[in-house]
Amino acid sequence: MLNALTIDVEDYFQVNAFARHVKQEQWDGFPLRVDRNTRHILDMLDSFSIKATFFILGWVAERLPELTKEIHRRGHEIACHGYGHELIYAIGPGRFRADIRRSKSLLEDQCGVPVNGYRAPSYSITKQSLWALDILVEEGFKYDSSIFPVLHDTYGIPDAERFPHSISTGAGALVEFPLTTLPLQVGWKKIRLPIAGGGYLRLLPVGIIRRGIEKINRLEKQPAVLYFHPWEIDPEQPRIKAGLKSSFRHYLNLHKTEGKLRCIMGSLKFAPMREVLLPLCTYQ
């Protein structure tokens, strides 16, 4: 079964964990490492003959237009990660609409094809910000991959559906591809283990991620989604002074990420999200 492989293209200083320490107006003062890291990912994907979906931050695309074009040239899907990497429920509907409109237009101008997919910074479509789904439809998006069916201090809708499905909004239909979780029984309690990638990929043994996806494919007959960021394969990135929790989340096991990704890519089948969602999406 095909699973969706996705890359959230942002740089190490733009993550929400560092938002209190690095303001957006300071971003241009940091050395960019996302270009080199993303091109390394492109080479790695070529070596496995895998195509993926790249959710590109508009701020990055504006400064590195040739990177967007190279991702598209190599046959990968271009999708939108917004422009300024701000939490949706913090900026409100007006700023959210302006943010995604700016980024979508920029990406489409650079690659010359419609941008149909969106992923919110830090998965910040929660019960507080479900209004964002209507705006996505109004702005021309066909699918979203922002809802994480877990309990977390920044994101998550714990009781959300776990697999791709169509959502009816006031503006029309939108397909949602939630981030992948594995249901487990721990004593008397049922939990959902996040196995979609990112920090969970760096924290958990790779066998748990791989076997969890295989189990979902085999027993639940459903696709999974795996995500990561270019900075997660870059253990030499500059260190930003932050609190203990933020530093732990960001820097944990960076030196192991690429090896884990290669293990998973070598044992599971992956494709861009648009291809996995074809039974649910109609693209113009």
C-alpha positions as CSV (number, residue, x, y, z in Angstrom):
1,M,0.0,0.0,0.0
2,L,1.2,3.5,-0.8
3,N,1.9,5.9,2.1
4,A,2.4,9.6,1.8
5,L,5.9,11.0,2.3
6,T,5.9,14.7,3.2
7,I,8.6,17.2,4.0
8,D,7.9,20.5,5.8
9,V,10.4,22.9,4.2
10,E,11.4,25.4,6.9
11,D,14.7,26.3,8.5
12,Y,16.0,25.5,12.0
13,F,15.4,29.0,13.5
14,Q,11.7,29.1,12.3
15,V,10.2,26.4,14.5
16,N,7.5,27.1,17.0
17,A,9.7,25.8,19.8
18,F,12.0,28.8,19.4
19,A,9.3,31.4,18.7
20,R,9.9,33.2,22.0
21,H,13.6,33.4,21.4
22,V,13.7,34.2,17.7
23,K,11.3,36.8,16.3
24,Q,10.3,36.7,12.6
25,E,11.9,40.1,12.0
26,Q,15.2,38.5,13.1
27,W,15.0,35.6,10.6
28,D,17.1,37.3,7.9
29,G,20.0,37.5,10.3
30,F,20.4,33.8,10.5
31,P,22.4,31.7,8.0
32,L,20.1,29.7,5.8
33,R,20.8,25.9,5.9
34,V,17.4,24.8,4.4
35,D,18.7,25.0,0.7
36,R,21.6,22.6,1.2
37,N,19.6,20.3,3.5
38,T,16.6,20.1,1.1
39,R,18.8,19.4,-1.9
40,H,20.4,16.5,0.1
41,I,16.9,15.2,0.8
42,L,16.2,15.4,-3.0
43,D,19.3,13.3,-3.7
44,M,18.2,10.8,-1.0
45,L,14.8,10.5,-2.5
46,D,16.3,9.9,-5.9
47,S,18.4,7.1,-4.5
48,F,15.2,5.3,-3.4
49,S,13.2,6.4,-6.5
50,I,10.6,8.0,-4.2
51,K,8.5,11.1,-5.0
52,A,7.1,13.1,-2.1
53,T,5.1,16.2,-1.2
54,F,7.0,19.3,-0.1
55,F,5.0,21.7,2.1
56,I,7.1,24.8,1.5
57,L,7.1,27.9,3.8
58,G,6.5,31.0,1.7
59,W,9.2,32.9,3.5
60,V,11.7,30.3,2.3
61,A,10.4,30.2,-1.2
62,E,10.6,33.9,-1.5
63,R,14.3,33.9,-0.7
64,L,15.1,30.6,-2.5
65,P,13.0,30.5,-5.7
66,E,15.4,28.1,-7.4
67,L,14.8,25.6,-4.6
68,T,11.1,25.5,-5.3
69,K,11.7,25.1,-9.0
70,E,14.2,22.3,-8.4
71,I,11.8,20.4,-6.2
72,H,9.2,20.7,-8.9
73,R,11.6,19.8,-11.7
74,R,12.5,16.5,-9.9
75,G,8.9,15.5,-10.0
76,H,7.7,16.1,-6.5
77,E,4.5,17.8,-5.4
78,I,4.6,21.4,-4.3
79,A,2.3,22.2,-1.4
80,C,1.8,25.2,1.0
81,H,3.0,25.5,4.6
82,G,1.8,29.1,4.9
83,Y,4.2,32.1,4.7
84,G,5.3,33.1,8.2
85,H,5.0,29.9,10.3
86,E,2.6,31.4,12.8
87,L,0.1,29.4,14.8
88,I,-3.3,29.7,13.2
89,Y,-5.3,30.0,16.3
90,A,-3.0,32.8,17.4
91,I,-3.3,35.0,14.3
92,G,-7.0,34.7,13.6
93,P,-9.0,34.4,10.3
94,G,-7.9,37.7,8.6
95,R,-4.2,37.2,9.0
96,F,-4.5,33.5,8.2
97,R,-6.2,34.2,4.9
98,A,-3.6,36.8,4.0
99,D,-0.8,34.4,5.0
100,I,-2.0,31.4,2.9
101,R,-3.0,33.6,-0.1
102,R,0.5,35.1,-0.2
103,S,2.3,31.8,0.0
104,K,0.0,29.9,-2.4
105,S,0.4,32.7,-5.1
106,L,4.2,32.8,-4.6
107,L,4.6,29.0,-5.0
108,E,2.3,28.8,-8.0
109,D,4.2,31.6,-9.7
110,Q,7.4,29.8,-9.1
111,C,6.4,26.3,-10.2
112,G,3.7,27.1,-12.7
113,V,1.1,24.5,-11.4
114,P,-1.8,24.7,-9.0
115,V,-0.9,24.3,-5.3
116,N,-3.7,22.1,-3.9
117,G,-2.4,21.0,-0.5
118,Y,-1.9,22.8,2.8
119,R,-0.3,22.0,6.1
120,A,-0.5,24.4,9.1
121,P,2.6,25.4,11.0
122,S,2.9,23.1,14.1
123,Y,-0.4,21.4,13.1
124,S,-2.3,24.3,14.5
125,I,-5.7,23.5,13.1
126,T,-7.4,22.5,16.4
127,K,-10.9,22.8,17.8
128,Q,-10.1,26.5,18.4
129,S,-9.4,27.1,14.7
130,L,-11.6,24.8,12.6
131,W,-12.8,28.0,10.9
132,A,-9.5,27.7,8.9
133,L,-10.9,24.8,6.9
134,D,-13.6,27.0,5.3
135,I,-10.9,29.6,4.4
136,L,-8.7,26.9,2.8
137,V,-11.6,25.9,0.5
138,E,-12.4,29.5,-0.3
139,E,-8.7,30.1,-1.2
140,G,-8.7,27.1,-3.6
141,F,-7.1,24.3,-1.6
142,K,-8.3,20.7,-2.3
143,Y,-6.8,19.0,0.8
144,D,-5.3,19.7,4.2
145,S,-2.9,17.7,6.4
146,S,-2.9,19.7,9.6
147,I,-5.0,17.8,12.1
148,F,-3.1,15.6,14.5
149,P,-5.4,13.1,16.4
150,V,-3.4,13.3,19.7
151,L,-3.3,15.3,22.9
152,H,-0.4,17.8,22.9
153,D,0.3,21.2,24.5
154,T,0.5,23.0,21.1
155,Y,-1.7,21.1,18.7
156,G,-4.0,18.2,18.4
157,I,-7.6,17.1,18.3
158,P,-7.5,13.8,20.3
159,D,-10.8,12.4,19.1
160,A,-10.4,13.4,15.4
161,E,-10.7,10.8,12.7
162,R,-7.4,8.9,12.1
163,F,-7.5,8.4,8.3
164,P,-8.1,10.4,5.1
165,H,-11.7,11.6,4.8
166,S,-13.8,14.3,3.3
167,I,-15.0,17.3,5.4
168,S,-18.0,19.3,4.5
169,T,-17.4,23.0,5.2
170,G,-19.6,26.0,4.6
171,A,-17.5,26.8,1.5
172,G,-17.5,23.2,0.1
173,A,-15.7,19.9,0.5
174,L,-12.1,19.6,1.7
175,V,-10.2,16.3,2.1
176,E,-8.3,15.9,5.3
177,F,-5.2,13.6,5.7
178,P,-4.6,13.5,9.5
179,L,-1.2,12.7,10.9
180,T,-0.8,9.0,11.6
181,T,-1.4,7.5,15.0
182,L,-1.4,3.9,16.2
183,P,-4.0,2.8,18.8
184,L,-2.6,1.0,21.7
185,Q,-4.0,-0.5,24.9
186,V,-1.9,0.4,27.9
187,G,-3.3,-1.4,30.9
188,W,-6.9,-0.2,31.2
189,K,-6.3,2.9,29.0
190,K,-6.4,3.3,25.3
191,I,-3.9,5.7,23.8
192,R,-2.9,6.9,20.3
193,L,0.8,6.7,19.7
194,P,2.0,9.3,17.2
195,I,4.1,7.6,14.6
196,A,3.9,10.2,11.8
197,G,7.5,11.3,12.0
198,G,9.2,14.5,13.1
199,G,10.1,14.5,16.8
200,Y,8.4,11.2,17.3
201,L,10.6,9.6,14.6
202,R,13.7,11.0,16.4
203,L,12.4,9.8,19.9
204,L,11.0,6.3,19.1
205,P,13.0,3.3,17.9
206,V,12.7,3.1,14.1
207,G,11.2,-0.4,14.3
208,I,8.2,0.9,16.2
209,I,7.5,3.5,13.4
210,R,8.0,1.0,10.6
211,R,6.0,-1.8,12.2
212,G,3.3,0.6,13.2
213,I,2.8,1.8,9.6
214,E,2.9,-1.8,8.3
215,K,0.2,-2.8,10.8
216,I,-2.0,0.1,9.7
217,N,-1.5,-0.8,6.1
218,R,-2.1,-4.5,6.7
219,L,-4.8,-4.7,9.3
220,E,-6.7,-1.4,8.9
221,K,-6.2,-1.2,5.1
222,Q,-5.3,2.5,5.4
223,P,-2.4,4.7,4.2
224,A,-0.1,6.5,6.7
225,V,1.7,9.8,6.4
226,L,5.3,10.3,7.3
227,Y,6.7,13.8,7.8
228,F,10.1,15.4,8.6
229,H,11.9,18.7,8.2
230,P,15.2,19.5,6.4
231,W,16.7,20.7,9.7
232,E,16.1,17.2,11.2
233,I,18.9,15.7,9.1
234,D,21.4,18.5,10.0
235,P,23.1,17.7,13.4
236,E,25.7,20.4,12.7
237,Q,23.1,23.3,12.7
238,P,23.8,26.3,15.0
239,R,22.4,25.9,18.5
240,I,19.8,28.4,19.7
241,K,19.6,29.1,23.4
242,A,16.1,28.1,24.6
243,G,14.4,26.4,27.5
244,L,15.0,22.8,28.4
245,K,11.8,21.4,26.9
246,S,12.2,23.3,23.6
247,S,15.8,22.3,23.3
248,F,15.0,18.7,24.0
249,R,12.2,18.6,21.4
250,H,14.4,20.2,18.7
251,Y,17.8,18.7,19.1
252,L,17.0,15.2,20.3
253,N,18.7,12.5,18.1
254,L,19.3,14.8,15.1
255,H,22.3,12.6,14.2
256,K,20.0,9.5,13.9
257,T,17.3,11.0,11.7
258,E,18.7,10.3,8.2
259,G,19.6,6.7,9.1
260,K,16.0,6.1,10.4
261,L,14.5,7.7,7.3
262,R,16.7,5.5,5.0
263,C,15.5,2.4,6.9
264,I,11.9,3.3,6.5
265,M,12.2,4.3,2.9
266,G,13.8,1.1,2.1
267,S,11.1,-1.1,3.6
268,L,7.8,0.8,2.9
269,K,6.1,2.2,-0.2
270,F,5.7,6.0,-0.5
271,A,4.3,8.5,-2.9
272,P,3.2,12.2,-2.9
273,M,0.1,13.0,-0.9
274,R,-1.9,13.9,-4.0
275,E,-1.3,10.4,-5.4
276,V,-2.4,8.7,-2.2
277,L,-5.5,10.9,-2.0
278,L,-6.6,10.4,-5.6
279,P,-9.6,8.3,-4.7
280,L,-10.9,11.2,-2.5
281,C,-9.7,14.3,-4.4
282,T,-10.7,15.6,-7.8
283,Y,-8.0,17.9,-9.2
284,Q,-8.9,20.4,-11.9
